[in-house]
Amino acid sequence: MAAAGVTKIDRSLAMVTEALSAWDWLVIAPVALPFLGAAALLILRKRIAWHAPASIGVMLLMLAANIGLLIRVWNEGPIHMAMGSWLPPFGIVFAVDTLGAIFATITAFTGLVCAIFATAEVEATEYRYGYFTFYLLMLAGVTGAFLTGDIFNLYVWFEVLLISSFGLLALGSNPIQLDGTFKYAILNLVATTLFLISVGLIYGIAGTLNMADLAVKARSGELAAPVMSFGALLTFAFLMKAAAFPLNAWLPASYHVTRSTSAALFAALLTKVGVYALLRTLVLLFPELGQTFAPIFLIAANATMLIGALGLLASSDIRRMVGWAVISGIGVILVGLGIGEMAALSGAIAYAVHSMVVMAGLYLLAGAMGWLSGSDSLFKMGGLAVQSPGLLLCGLGIVLATSGLPPFSGLWPKAILVEAALSKNAYLTVVVILVNGLLTTIALGRLFAFGFWREAQLERTEIGATPVLSMSRMAPIAIIVMVSLAFGLYPEPWLAASRQAAAGLLDGAAYINTVLPEG
């Protein structure tokens, strides 16, 4: 018997209460699949020969699910799923808009191509100690961060991807790996601690952690308490996650110590989670904070582009070079947040997508070059054009794409950001973007010339028999080059999706009304 004065809620007015179709389960399938795959690998821990094909199969399913989800969001607008019988803003909510669907799809794609490369690079003993288990768990954490509709669960997904990335970094347990893992762990734990503190402040101020509910309260002016406190903490934490200047020292000190496959996955995804969190919180949830911090973002963007390009020029270890290239690209993305208008945000999102694909390819290229040469030092490389003409062509494509040169994908988002900066009279930023592109071209041109055109620097007696690049190493790099070329030659769908994602962030009405329908 209901208590007096208690109104019975008709959940059918706010929630789908009948059985869901298979199409609806696409909302959580990209997260559920890698979790189930990781659990299966633990069960099959003694069947290490099954680990790689099983993981690749899971990632193919993830990619298919994400493509289906992106198509649905593109056609129908944002969608959400509330877990259990809790009405939003309570309980766990997955809310997917164009931005989240794009990033999740690229996550599955890069995870798949890097896993193919891993079959040639990672040793069987690492399979036994859980390489692909950590790998799938990290993909689950990254995808969950892109699809969650709750800011506390965003923190939870950060922890999932962080813990699994510790495993990938430390696997092998040699002293260099442990040193890099320690640096990576300390600074990232600082960032997540600051994030957790800011989540607590948000809950104390707003009384909710649901992203749509927070967006409603922020836009209506209900957050009368001093929001600058949690805004500053959030910004600091996410800039550290994104490896923006001056919080970038951990990335080139840690990514080079692990396998090229793991480093490629980290470069493609982990810094972009920080970028995504900045876009989601400071554009959709708290737009006034985003406007307040815009000058800081512009300063950080300029400094990050310059320090990344200079670090790229100063490095002679090719894997450290790629780390600086990742930092340089983060600076370009931050230009969009610093300008804050529709065109700039769409350019930043487009560049983030480009960077996720191409940075993975650049790390895989560095791994293949180092394996063929027997060294990661530029001064000991040479003769790769003769050893592998196919890698020569792929290397040229990756270098052009990273430098933002036609006909590859890096050109269009940079052009959009330059145009947006000119419209806001941010001439210094325009100059920095162009200088960044010039220095990146020079540095990567040196990498290409030393690695491929110069005569071999190491005698084969020093490094053993002449190695032959297998299809498992070559195919992922070639696939990335072809995708970047396709984006460059036919950019309309990619740029249209970026514009739709930026519009959804700036407006927010479709996202909010999906999770919290009127009435």
C-alpha positions as CSV (number, residue, x, y, z in Angstrom):
1,M,0.0,0.0,0.0
2,A,1.4,3.4,-1.0
3,A,2.1,5.9,1.8
4,A,-0.2,8.9,2.0
5,G,0.9,11.9,-0.1
6,V,3.3,9.8,-2.2
7,T,2.7,10.1,-5.9
8,K,3.2,7.0,-8.0
9,I,5.5,7.7,-11.0
10,D,4.5,6.4,-14.4
11,R,7.9,5.5,-15.8
12,S,6.6,4.8,-19.2
13,L,6.3,8.6,-19.7
14,A,10.0,9.1,-19.3
15,M,11.6,5.7,-20.1
16,V,11.2,2.9,-22.6
17,T,9.8,0.1,-20.5
18,E,9.3,-2.6,-23.2
19,A,11.9,-5.0,-24.4
20,L,14.7,-3.3,-26.4
21,S,15.6,-4.2,-30.0
22,A,19.1,-5.2,-30.9
23,W,19.6,-1.7,-32.5
24,D,19.1,-0.1,-29.0
25,W,21.8,-2.3,-27.4
26,L,24.4,-0.5,-29.6
27,V,24.5,2.2,-26.9
28,I,26.4,-0.1,-24.5
29,A,27.8,-2.7,-26.9
30,P,31.1,-0.8,-27.6
31,V,31.8,-1.0,-23.8
32,A,30.4,-4.4,-23.0
33,L,32.3,-6.2,-25.8
34,P,35.9,-5.4,-24.7
35,F,34.9,-6.2,-21.1
36,L,33.5,-9.6,-22.1
37,G,36.6,-10.2,-24.3
38,A,39.0,-9.4,-21.5
39,A,37.1,-11.8,-19.2
40,A,37.3,-14.5,-21.9
41,L,41.0,-14.0,-22.2
42,L,41.4,-14.5,-18.5
43,I,39.5,-17.8,-18.8
44,L,41.7,-18.7,-21.8
45,R,45.0,-17.6,-20.1
46,K,46.7,-21.0,-20.9
47,R,45.5,-20.9,-24.5
48,I,47.8,-18.0,-25.5
49,A,47.6,-18.9,-29.2
50,W,43.9,-17.8,-29.1
51,H,44.5,-14.4,-27.5
52,A,45.4,-12.4,-30.6
53,P,42.7,-13.7,-32.9
54,A,40.1,-13.5,-30.2
55,S,41.0,-9.9,-29.4
56,I,41.0,-8.9,-33.0
57,G,37.6,-10.5,-33.4
58,V,36.3,-8.5,-30.4
59,M,37.6,-5.3,-31.9
60,L,36.0,-6.0,-35.2
61,L,32.7,-6.4,-33.4
62,M,33.4,-3.2,-31.5
63,L,34.1,-1.3,-34.7
64,A,30.9,-2.6,-36.3
65,A,28.9,-1.6,-33.2
66,N,30.4,1.9,-33.2
67,I,29.8,2.4,-36.8
68,G,26.1,1.4,-36.3
69,L,25.9,3.7,-33.3
70,L,27.4,6.6,-35.3
71,I,24.9,6.1,-38.2
72,R,22.0,6.1,-35.7
73,V,23.1,9.2,-33.9
74,W,23.8,10.9,-37.3
75,N,20.2,10.1,-38.4
76,E,18.3,10.4,-35.2
77,G,20.3,12.8,-33.0
78,P,21.6,12.0,-29.5
79,I,20.4,8.8,-27.8
80,H,20.7,7.6,-24.2
81,M,20.1,4.5,-22.0
82,A,19.4,4.7,-18.3
83,M,20.5,1.6,-16.4
84,G,18.1,-0.2,-14.1
85,S,14.9,1.5,-13.2
86,W,16.4,4.8,-12.2
87,L,15.0,8.0,-13.9
88,P,17.6,10.5,-14.9
89,P,19.3,12.5,-13.4
90,F,19.8,9.6,-11.0
91,G,21.6,6.3,-11.7
92,I,24.0,5.4,-14.4
93,V,23.3,6.9,-17.9
94,F,25.0,6.3,-21.2
95,A,24.3,9.3,-23.5
96,V,25.7,9.4,-27.0
97,D,25.9,12.4,-29.3
98,T,27.8,12.9,-32.5
99,L,31.1,13.8,-30.7
100,G,31.1,10.7,-28.5
101,A,30.1,8.4,-31.4
102,I,32.9,9.8,-33.6
103,F,35.5,9.4,-31.0
104,A,34.3,5.9,-30.0
105,T,34.4,4.8,-33.6
106,I,38.0,6.1,-34.1
107,T,38.9,4.3,-30.9
108,A,37.8,1.0,-32.2
109,F,39.5,1.5,-35.5
110,T,42.9,2.5,-34.0
111,G,42.6,-0.3,-31.5
112,L,42.1,-2.8,-34.3
113,V,45.0,-1.7,-36.5
114,C,47.4,-1.5,-33.5
115,A,46.3,-5.0,-32.5
116,I,47.2,-6.4,-35.9
117,F,50.7,-4.8,-35.5
118,A,50.9,-6.3,-32.0
119,T,50.7,-9.9,-33.5
120,A,54.1,-9.3,-35.0
121,E,55.7,-7.3,-32.2
122,V,54.5,-8.6,-28.9
123,E,56.1,-11.8,-27.6
124,A,54.1,-14.9,-26.4
125,T,55.3,-14.4,-22.8
126,E,53.5,-11.0,-22.8
127,Y,50.3,-12.7,-24.0
128,R,50.6,-15.0,-21.0
129,Y,50.9,-12.1,-18.6
130,G,47.8,-10.4,-19.9
131,Y,48.9,-8.1,-22.8
132,F,45.6,-8.3,-24.7
133,T,43.6,-8.4,-21.5
134,F,45.0,-5.0,-20.5
135,Y,44.6,-3.9,-24.1
136,L,40.9,-4.6,-24.2
137,L,40.3,-3.1,-20.8
138,M,41.9,0.1,-21.9
139,L,39.7,0.2,-25.0
140,A,36.7,-0.3,-22.7
141,G,37.8,2.5,-20.4
142,V,38.4,5.0,-23.3
143,T,35.1,4.1,-25.0
144,G,33.2,4.3,-21.7
145,A,34.6,7.8,-21.2
146,F,33.3,8.9,-24.6
147,L,29.8,7.5,-24.1
148,T,29.0,8.1,-20.4
149,G,26.4,10.7,-19.5
150,D,27.6,11.2,-15.9
151,I,30.6,13.2,-14.8
152,F,31.4,10.9,-11.9
153,N,31.4,7.9,-14.3
154,L,33.7,9.8,-16.5
155,Y,36.1,9.8,-13.6
156,V,35.5,6.0,-13.2
157,W,36.3,5.3,-16.8
158,F,39.4,7.5,-16.4
159,E,40.5,5.1,-13.7
160,V,39.8,2.0,-15.8
161,L,41.9,3.2,-18.7
162,L,44.6,4.4,-16.4
163,I,45.0,1.2,-14.5
164,S,45.0,-0.9,-17.7
165,S,47.6,1.5,-19.2
166,F,49.9,0.9,-16.2
167,G,49.8,-2.8,-17.0
168,L,50.7,-2.2,-20.7
169,L,53.5,0.1,-19.8
170,A,55.1,-2.1,-17.1
171,L,54.7,-5.4,-18.9
172,G,58.2,-6.7,-19.4
173,S,59.5,-5.2,-16.1
174,N,62.8,-4.0,-17.4
175,P,64.3,-0.9,-15.5
176,I,63.6,1.6,-18.3
177,Q,60.0,0.5,-18.4
178,L,59.5,0.7,-14.7
179,D,61.1,4.2,-14.6
180,G,58.8,5.4,-17.4
181,T,55.8,3.8,-15.8
182,F,56.6,5.5,-12.5
183,K,56.7,9.0,-14.1
184,Y,53.5,8.3,-16.0
185,A,51.7,7.0,-13.0
186,I,52.6,9.8,-10.6
187,L,51.5,12.6,-12.8
188,N,48.4,10.9,-14.1
189,L,47.4,10.0,-10.5
190,V,47.8,13.7,-9.6
191,A,45.5,14.6,-12.5
192,T,42.8,12.0,-11.5
193,T,43.0,13.1,-7.9
194,L,42.3,16.7,-8.9
195,F,39.5,15.5,-11.1
196,L,37.9,13.6,-8.2
197,I,38.1,16.6,-6.0
198,S,36.5,18.8,-8.6
199,V,33.7,16.2,-9.0
200,G,33.1,16.4,-5.3
201,L,32.9,20.2,-5.5
202,I,30.5,20.0,-8.4
203,Y,28.2,17.7,-6.5
204,G,28.3,19.9,-3.4
205,I,27.4,23.0,-5.5
206,A,24.9,21.5,-8.0
207,G,23.5,18.5,-6.2
208,T,23.8,16.4,-9.3
209,L,26.4,14.7,-11.5
210,N,24.3,13.9,-14.5
211,M,25.8,15.8,-17.5
212,A,22.5,16.9,-18.9
213,D,21.2,18.1,-15.5
214,L,24.4,20.0,-14.9
215,A,24.1,21.7,-18.3
216,V,20.5,22.7,-17.5
217,K,21.5,24.2,-14.1
218,A,24.6,26.0,-15.5
219,R,22.6,27.5,-18.3
220,S,19.8,28.6,-16.0
221,G,22.2,30.4,-13.6
222,E,21.4,28.0,-10.7
223,L,25.1,27.5,-9.9
224,A,25.4,30.6,-7.8
225,A,28.3,29.2,-5.7
226,P,31.9,30.0,-6.8
227,V,32.2,27.7,-9.8
228,M,35.8,29.0,-10.6
229,S,37.2,26.6,-8.0
230,F,36.1,23.4,-9.6
231,G,36.5,24.9,-13.1
232,A,40.2,25.6,-12.4
233,L,40.7,22.1,-11.0
234,L,38.9,20.5,-14.0
235,T,40.9,22.5,-16.5
236,F,44.2,21.7,-14.8
237,A,43.4,18.0,-14.5
238,F,42.3,17.7,-18.2
239,L,45.2,19.8,-19.5
240,M,47.6,17.4,-17.7
241,K,45.7,14.4,-19.2
242,A,46.0,16.0,-22.6
243,A,49.8,16.7,-22.1
244,A,49.4,20.4,-22.8
245,F,52.2,22.8,-21.9
246,P,53.4,23.2,-19.2
247,L,52.0,19.9,-18.0
248,N,53.5,17.8,-20.8
249,A,56.8,16.5,-19.4
250,W,55.4,13.0,-18.5
251,L,54.5,12.0,-22.1
252,P,58.0,12.0,-23.9
253,A,59.5,10.6,-20.7
254,S,57.2,7.5,-20.7
255,Y,55.7,6.6,-24.0
256,H,59.0,5.5,-25.6
257,V,59.7,2.8,-23.0
258,T,56.9,0.4,-24.0
259,R,56.1,-1.5,-27.2
260,S,55.4,0.5,-30.3
261,T,51.9,-1.0,-30.4
262,S,51.1,0.2,-26.8
263,A,52.7,3.6,-27.4
264,A,50.6,4.0,-30.6
265,L,47.5,3.2,-28.7
266,F,48.4,5.7,-25.9
267,A,49.2,8.4,-28.4
268,A,46.0,7.9,-30.4
269,L,43.6,7.7,-27.4
270,L,44.8,8.8,-24.0
271,T,45.6,12.4,-24.6
272,K,42.4,12.6,-26.7
273,V,40.4,11.6,-23.6
274,G,41.7,14.7,-21.9
275,V,40.7,16.8,-25.0
276,Y,37.3,15.2,-25.1
277,A,36.8,15.9,-21.3
278,L,37.7,19.6,-21.9
279,L,35.2,19.8,-24.8
280,R,32.4,18.1,-22.9
281,T,32.7,20.0,-19.6
282,L,33.8,23.5,-20.7
283,V,31.6,23.8,-23.8
284,L,28.5,21.7,-23.2
285,L,28.2,21.6,-19.4
286,F,29.8,24.9,-18.2
287,P,29.9,27.3,-21.3
288,E,30.6,30.3,-19.1
289,L,33.6,28.7,-17.6
290,G,34.8,27.8,-21.1
291,Q,34.5,31.4,-22.2
292,T,36.3,32.6,-19.0
293,F,39.2,30.2,-19.6
294,A,39.4,30.8,-23.4
295,P,42.4,33.2,-23.2
296,I,44.3,30.6,-21.1
297,F,43.5,27.9,-23.7
298,L,44.9,30.1,-26.4
299,I,48.1,30.8,-24.5
300,A,48.5,27.1,-23.7
301,A,47.8,26.2,-27.4
302,N,50.5,28.5,-28.7
303,A,53.0,27.3,-26.1
304,T,52.2,23.7,-26.7
305,M,52.6,24.0,-30.4
306,L,55.9,25.7,-30.1
307,I,57.4,23.4,-27.4
308,G,56.1,20.3,-29.3
309,A,57.7,21.4,-32.6
310,L,61.0,22.4,-30.9
311,G,61.1,19.1,-29.0
312,L,60.6,17.3,-32.2
313,L,63.5,19.1,-33.8
314,A,65.8,18.5,-30.8
315,S,65.2,14.8,-30.5
316,S,67.3,12.1,-32.2
317,D,65.5,9.1,-30.8
318,I,62.6,8.5,-33.2
319,R,60.2,7.3,-30.5
320,R,60.8,10.3,-28.4
321,M,60.3,12.4,-31.6
322,V,56.8,10.9,-32.0
323,G,56.0,11.8,-28.4
324,W,56.8,15.5,-29.1
325,A,54.6,15.3,-32.3
326,V,51.7,14.1,-30.1
327,I,52.2,17.2,-27.9
328,S,52.4,19.5,-30.9
329,G,49.1,18.2,-32.2
330,I,47.4,18.8,-28.8
331,G,48.4,22.4,-29.1
332,V,46.6,22.6,-32.5
333,I,43.4,21.1,-31.0
334,L,43.5,23.6,-28.1
335,V,43.3,26.5,-30.6
336,G,39.6,25.5,-31.1
337,L,38.9,25.8,-27.4
338,G,40.8,29.1,-27.2
339,I,38.7,30.7,-30.0
340,G,35.5,28.9,-28.9
341,E,33.3,29.6,-31.9
342,M,31.5,27.0,-34.1
343,A,34.1,26.9,-36.9
344,A,37.1,26.7,-34.5
345,L,35.5,23.9,-32.4
346,S,34.6,21.9,-35.6
347,G,38.2,22.4,-36.7
348,A,39.5,21.2,-33.3
349,I,37.3,18.1,-33.4
350,A,38.3,17.3,-37.0
351,Y,42.0,17.7,-36.1
352,A,41.5,15.4,-33.0
353,V,40.1,12.7,-35.3
354,H,43.0,13.1,-37.7
355,S,45.5,13.0,-34.8
356,M,44.0,9.8,-33.3
357,V,44.5,8.0,-36.6
358,V,47.8,9.6,-37.8
359,M,49.6,9.6,-34.4
360,A,49.0,5.8,-34.1
361,G,50.4,5.4,-37.6
362,L,53.5,7.5,-36.7
363,Y,54.3,5.4,-33.7
364,L,53.8,2.2,-35.7
365,L,56.1,3.6,-38.5
366,A,58.7,4.4,-35.8
367,G,58.4,0.9,-34.5
368,A,58.9,-0.6,-37.9
369,M,61.8,1.6,-38.8
370,G,63.5,0.8,-35.5
371,W,63.0,-2.9,-36.0
372,L,64.4,-2.8,-39.5
373,S,67.4,-0.6,-38.6
374,G,68.2,-2.3,-35.3
375,S,68.2,1.0,-33.5
376,D,65.8,3.9,-32.6
377,S,68.6,6.5,-33.1
378,L,68.4,8.7,-36.1
379,F,72.2,8.6,-36.3
380,K,72.3,4.8,-36.7
381,M,69.5,4.6,-39.3
382,G,69.7,4.4,-43.0
383,G,69.1,2.3,-46.1
384,L,65.4,1.5,-45.4
385,A,64.3,2.6,-48.9
386,V,66.2,-0.4,-50.2
387,Q,65.1,-2.8,-47.5
388,S,61.4,-1.9,-47.8
389,P,60.1,0.2,-50.6
390,G,56.5,-0.3,-49.3
391,L,57.5,1.3,-46.0
392,L,59.1,4.1,-47.9
393,L,55.8,5.0,-49.5
394,C,53.8,4.6,-46.2
395,G,56.4,6.7,-44.4
396,L,56.1,9.5,-46.9
397,G,52.3,9.5,-46.4
398,I,52.5,9.5,-42.6
399,V,55.1,12.4,-42.7
400,L,52.9,14.5,-45.0
401,A,49.8,13.8,-43.0
402,T,51.5,14.7,-39.7
403,S,52.9,17.9,-41.2
404,G,49.5,19.0,-42.4
405,L,50.4,18.8,-46.1
406,P,48.1,17.8,-49.0
407,P,46.6,15.5,-50.1
408,F,46.3,14.0,-46.5
409,S,43.9,14.7,-43.7
410,G,46.0,17.1,-41.6
411,L,45.5,20.0,-44.1
412,W,41.8,20.7,-43.8
413,P,41.4,21.1,-40.0
414,K,44.5,23.3,-39.8
415,A,43.0,25.5,-42.6
416,I,39.7,25.7,-40.7
417,L,41.5,26.7,-37.5
418,V,43.7,29.3,-39.3
419,E,40.5,30.9,-40.9
420,A,38.8,30.9,-37.5
421,A,41.8,32.5,-35.8
422,L,42.0,35.2,-38.6
423,S,38.3,36.0,-38.0
424,K,39.0,36.6,-34.3
425,N,42.1,38.7,-35.1
426,A,44.3,36.1,-33.3
427,Y,47.2,36.8,-35.6
428,L,49.9,35.4,-33.2
429,T,48.1,32.1,-33.2
430,V,48.0,32.0,-37.0
431,V,51.7,32.6,-37.1
432,V,52.3,29.9,-34.4
433,I,50.2,27.3,-36.4
434,L,52.2,28.0,-39.6
435,V,55.5,27.9,-37.8
436,N,54.5,24.7,-36.1
437,G,53.7,23.2,-39.5
438,L,57.0,24.4,-40.9
439,L,59.1,23.0,-38.0
440,T,57.2,19.7,-38.0
441,T,57.8,19.3,-41.7
442,I,61.6,20.0,-41.2
443,A,61.9,17.6,-38.3
444,L,59.9,14.8,-39.9
445,G,61.7,15.4,-43.3
446,R,64.9,14.8,-41.4
447,L,63.5,11.6,-40.0
448,F,62.5,10.5,-43.5
449,A,65.8,11.4,-45.1
450,F,68.0,9.8,-42.5
451,G,65.9,6.7,-42.2
452,F,65.2,5.9,-45.8
453,W,67.6,7.8,-48.2
454,R,70.9,7.7,-46.3
455,E,73.1,4.6,-46.6
456,A,72.7,2.0,-43.9
457,Q,74.8,3.0,-40.8
458,L,74.9,-0.4,-39.1
459,E,76.6,-3.4,-40.5
460,R,74.4,-6.5,-40.7
461,T,76.9,-8.3,-38.5
462,E,76.0,-5.9,-35.7
463,I,72.2,-6.5,-35.9
464,G,72.0,-10.0,-37.3
465,A,70.5,-11.2,-40.6
466,T,68.6,-8.7,-42.7
467,P,65.1,-8.5,-41.3
468,V,62.0,-8.6,-43.6
469,L,59.0,-6.6,-42.8
470,S,56.0,-8.9,-42.3
471,M,52.5,-8.2,-43.5
472,S,51.4,-7.8,-39.9
473,R,53.7,-4.9,-39.5
474,M,53.2,-3.4,-42.9
475,A,49.4,-3.7,-43.3
476,P,48.3,-1.5,-40.3
477,I,50.6,1.4,-41.4
478,A,49.3,1.1,-45.0
479,I,45.7,1.1,-43.7
480,I,46.2,4.3,-41.7
481,V,47.9,6.0,-44.7
482,M,44.9,5.1,-46.9
483,V,42.4,6.3,-44.3
484,S,44.2,9.6,-44.0
485,L,44.4,9.9,-47.8
486,A,40.7,9.2,-48.1
487,F,39.9,11.9,-45.4
488,G,42.2,14.3,-47.3
489,L,40.7,13.7,-50.8
490,Y,37.1,13.4,-49.7
491,P,36.8,15.5,-46.5
492,E,33.1,16.4,-46.7
493,P,31.6,13.6,-44.5
494,W,34.3,13.9,-41.9
495,L,34.1,17.7,-41.7
496,A,30.3,17.6,-41.7
497,A,30.3,15.2,-38.7
498,S,32.8,17.5,-36.9
499,R,30.5,20.5,-37.6
500,Q,27.5,18.5,-36.2
501,A,29.5,17.5,-33.1
502,A,30.5,21.2,-32.5
503,A,26.9,22.4,-33.0
504,G,25.7,19.8,-30.5
505,L,28.2,21.0,-27.9
506,L,27.4,24.7,-28.4
507,D,23.6,24.3,-28.4
508,G,23.2,21.4,-26.1
509,A,19.4,21.4,-26.4
510,A,19.2,18.1,-28.3
511,Y,21.5,16.3,-25.8
512,I,19.7,17.7,-22.8
513,N,16.2,16.9,-24.1
514,T,17.2,13.4,-24.9
515,V,18.3,12.6,-21.4
516,L,15.8,14.9,-19.6
517,P,12.7,15.1,-21.9
518,E,10.4,18.0,-21.2
519,G,7.5,17.0,-19.0
